[in-house]
Amino acid sequence: MIPARYGASRFPAKLMQDLAGKSVILRTYQATVATKLFDDVYVVTDSAIIYDEIVNNGGKAIMSKKEHQSGSDRIAEAVEDLDVDIVVNVQGDEPFTERESLKKVIEVFKDDHNKAIDLASLMVQITDWDEINNPNTVKVIVDQENFALYFSRSPIPYPRDKEVKTRYFKHKGIYAFRKQALLDFYHLPMQFLEATEKIECIRYLEYGKRIKMVETDVQGVEVDTPEDLERARKLWK
């Protein structure tokens, strides 16, 4: 499932911007289909423009029935009546989505016979201090088994002791959910940590869900700003 909102706050209509002759959202959809990992791929949107863009190019799309605060809410509504086990959320602004990272996230569930994992997601190490400090970059810290402890737009952990070698990880917004965990999210109200940071996966932590983080070395480009779009265009060339 690819949640796609037309009116993004930082960069309105970003998903319909041109990227080498196709829109960002169409590039993301086609890249996700090309992984051949999924029984079905849908764009879930509140926008007739995005819906038509996907359907008119041979893809599958679902119109949201109501307003939603997050991509997870939008997906949950779409899958509530579908017979599925694992639902994967690919961000609509990830045109460089590739197979290996998605495969890693899905495989987390294969050996989880006790269903101790509610959802899985990706993280990539970052070393550039400007990126570490950038509030548009969501950072994650994990425990010894790579379960998420917290997500933040602030640098975490804070480097109080400069002698300690610290690794920083950026959260990549690709999730694989057990369907029930996603529906639980949908029916639980937002709490103050999620509201403060504006990071939807914090809601899972606030309600005691376990998020398994999988490290990847694939950076990609998320189109959050006009500057990101220019980087994506250069990378595509």
C-alpha positions in Angstrom: 0.0 0.0 0.0 1.3 3.4 -1.0 -0.4 6.3 0.9 -0.5 9.4 -1.2 -1.7 12.8 0.0 -1.9 15.6 -2.6 -1.6 18.5 -0.1 1.7 17.8 1.6 2.5 20.7 4.0 6.2 21.1 3.2 5.9 20.7 -0.6 2.3 20.8 -1.9 1.6 18.6 -4.9 5.1 17.0 -4.7 3.8 13.6 -5.8 2.7 15.0 -9.1 6.0 16.7 -9.8 7.9 15.5 -12.9 10.7 13.1 -12.5 12.3 12.1 -15.8 9.0 12.2 -17.7 6.8 10.6 -15.1 5.3 11.9 -11.8 6.9 11.0 -8.5 4.0 8.9 -7.4 3.9 6.9 -10.6 7.7 6.3 -10.4 7.2 5.1 -6.8 4.2 2.8 -7.8 6.1 1.3 -10.7 9.2 0.7 -8.7 7.2 -1.1 -6.0 5.4 -3.3 -8.6 8.8 -4.1 -10.2 10.1 -5.7 -7.0 7.7 -8.6 -7.6 7.4 -9.1 -3.9 3.7 -8.4 -3.5 0.4 -10.1 -4.4 -1.1 -6.6 -5.1 0.1 -3.0 -5.0 -2.3 -0.1 -4.5 -2.0 3.7 -4.1 -4.3 4.9 -1.4 -5.2 8.5 -1.9 -7.5 11.4 -1.0 -6.9 13.0 -4.4 -8.8 12.4 -7.7 -5.7 13.8 -9.5 -3.4 11.1 -8.0 -6.1 8.4 -8.4 -6.5 9.2 -12.1 -2.7 9.4 -12.5 -2.3 5.8 -11.3 -5.4 4.2 -12.9 -4.8 6.0 -16.3 -1.3 4.5 -16.4 -2.5 0.9 -15.7 -2.1 0.8 -12.0 -4.4 0.1 -9.0 -5.7 2.9 -6.7 -8.1 3.2 -3.8 -9.9 6.5 -2.9 -9.9 7.2 0.8 -13.4 7.5 2.2 -12.5 10.1 4.8 -9.8 12.5 6.0 -6.8 10.9 7.8 -4.0 12.2 10.1 -1.4 9.8 8.8 -0.5 7.3 6.1 -1.0 4.4 8.4 -4.6 5.6 9.1 -5.2 5.8 5.4 -3.9 2.3 4.7 -5.8 0.8 7.7 -9.1 2.0 6.2 -8.2 0.5 2.9 -7.2 -2.9 4.2 -9.8 -3.3 7.0 -12.0 -5.6 4.8 -9.3 -7.2 2.8 -8.1 -10.8 3.5 -4.4 -10.1 4.1 -1.8 -11.1 6.6 1.1 -8.7 6.2 0.6 -5.2 4.8 3.6 -3.1 3.6 3.6 0.6 3.6 5.8 2.3 0.9 5.9 6.1 1.1 4.6 7.8 -2.0 7.7 10.1 -2.1 10.2 7.2 -2.5 10.7 6.8 -6.3 13.9 4.9 -5.7 12.2 2.1 -3.8 14.1 -1.2 -4.5 13.7 -4.9 -3.9 16.4 -5.8 -1.4 15.3 -3.4 1.4 11.6 -4.4 1.1 12.6 -8.0 1.1 14.5 -7.6 4.4 11.5 -6.0 6.1 9.1 -8.7 4.9 11.5 -11.6 5.9 11.4 -10.4 9.6 8.0 -12.1 10.0 9.0 -15.5 8.5 10.8 -16.7 11.7 8.5 -14.8 14.1 6.4 -17.8 15.1 5.4 -16.4 18.4 4.2 -13.2 16.7 6.4 -11.0 19.0 6.9 -8.5 16.2 4.0 -6.2 15.5 5.7 -4.3 12.6 9.1 -3.9 11.0 10.8 -0.9 9.4 14.1 0.2 7.9 17.0 2.4 9.2 20.1 3.6 7.5 23.3 4.9 9.2 24.0 8.6 8.7 27.2 10.4 9.4 26.7 14.0 8.1 26.1 16.3 11.1 23.8 18.6 9.1 21.6 15.6 8.3 21.7 14.4 11.9 20.5 17.9 13.0 17.9 18.3 10.3 14.4 18.0 11.8 13.1 16.6 8.4 15.3 13.6 9.1 13.7 11.3 11.6 16.2 9.5 13.8 15.7 6.2 15.6 17.4 4.5 18.5 17.2 0.8 19.1 17.9 -1.9 21.8 20.3 -4.8 21.6 17.9 -6.8 19.4 17.2 -3.8 17.1 13.7 -3.1 18.5 12.9 0.6 18.3 13.1 2.5 21.6 12.2 5.9 20.2 12.0 8.1 17.1 12.7 11.8 17.0 13.4 14.8 14.8 16.1 15.8 17.3 19.6 14.2 17.3 19.2 11.0 19.4 21.2 10.0 21.3 22.5 13.4 22.3 26.3 13.3 22.2 27.0 14.5 25.8 30.3 12.6 25.9 32.2 13.3 22.8 34.6 10.4 23.5 31.8 7.8 23.1 31.6 6.5 19.6 28.0 7.0 18.6 26.1 5.7 15.5 23.1 7.6 14.2 20.3 6.1 12.2 17.8 7.7 9.9 14.4 6.1 9.8 13.3 5.2 6.3 9.5 5.3 6.1 8.8 1.8 4.8 6.8 -0.4 7.2 5.6 -4.0 7.2 2.7 -4.5 9.6 0.7 -7.4 10.9 -2.8 -6.5 9.8 -4.0 -6.5 13.4 -1.3 -4.1 14.6 -2.3 -1.7 11.8 -6.0 -1.9 12.7 -5.1 -1.3 16.4 -3.2 1.8 15.4 -6.2 3.0 13.4 -8.6 2.7 16.3 -6.3 4.2 19.0 -6.2 7.9 19.6 -3.1 9.9 19.0 -1.0 10.6 22.2 1.1 13.6 23.1 4.5 12.2 22.0 3.3 11.5 18.5 1.5 14.9 18.4 4.6 16.7 19.5 7.1 15.1 17.1 4.6 14.5 14.3 6.0 11.0 13.7 3.2 8.5 13.3 5.2 5.3 14.4 5.6 6.8 17.9 1.9 5.9 18.4 2.9 2.2 18.2 5.5 2.6 20.9 3.2 4.6 23.1 0.7 1.7 23.1 3.4 -1.0 23.7 3.7 -2.3 20.1 7.1 -3.8 19.2 8.9 -2.4 16.1 11.7 -4.4 14.7 14.2 -2.2 12.8 16.2 -3.6 9.9 19.5 -1.9 8.9 20.0 -1.2 5.2 22.8 0.7 3.4 20.5 1.9 0.6 20.0 5.7 1.1 17.7 6.6 -1.8 16.1 10.0 -2.0 12.8 10.9 -0.3 11.1 13.9 -2.1 10.2 16.0 0.8 11.3 19.4 -0.5 12.0 21.1 -3.9 15.7 20.6 -3.1 15.1 16.8 -2.8 13.3 16.8 -6.1 16.4 18.4 -7.8 18.6 15.7 -6.1 16.3 13.0 -7.4 16.4 14.4 -10.9 20.2 14.4 -10.9 20.3 10.9 -9.5 17.9 9.6 -12.1 20.1 11.0 -14.9 
